[in-house]
Amino acid sequence: MPVPSITFDGLPSGARSAIEAETGPILKIENLSTGLNSSLSALAHTTGGVVFLKGLRRGHRWVWTQQREADINPYVTPLAPRLLFHVIVDSWDVLGFEAVDGHHADYSPGSPDLPKVTDALRKLGSLPCPEIELRQAEQRLAGYVSDPTEAEAFAGNAMLHTDWNNHNVLITHDRAHLVDWGWATRGAAWLDPAHLIIWLIAAGHTPSEAEGAVALLPVWKSAPPRAVNAFAHASANLWQEIAGSAPDDWTLTLRDAAQVWHQHRELRS
């Protein structure tokens, strides 16, 4: 369920002033669609360049994701836009990032964006996981497996993005940039390609094509087939829960994609 949105001008004056103290004079604000994880989403055009703003009310149940993004940013800037500032004032929590002038990744079959996406996955797999507070993959998925012991296969010490919504992948002429790190997780390195597979199926790939898209990644080659099967099952259960009894179009698409992949894995096992 998307969080309630707000424009920059709708923020309290104290919050706007605190932001402008960081950005310098703002010449123009471009309010953007906020998606699922932030109430404020805007581009601030300033005398020094463009800054991407995202924010949540301090009382929102997901406001902890703001601090997670701030904490992890120094470790992921080879792949992610650099965090410029983090302000908490007048009941608002706002992050300011370098703006990326790119388009949302196209995950459809044959898309020229796909090599850049898998290259970003390859680079992410080579980054060490920082010693900061992160959620554990085995804990996040424990409620969706058939047997609690199956979740142990998701444990590991790799740094994972986990939210491969194509809106979180911005494509420029030379590479893919990963944004929205609020759900960063510590776990088995092969889990991020597994998360991406579901989004690829949702974009029109067959399960075999989606798995083929990540097949050459070193972290995927190390994935135990039984553990992948357990993850596919857990993901089908997770997306069924997210969709609920009255899913919107995008959750229905992801639910169906997760189910298709789970069935594919069952037939192969």
Disulfide bonds with the S-S distance in Angstrom:
none
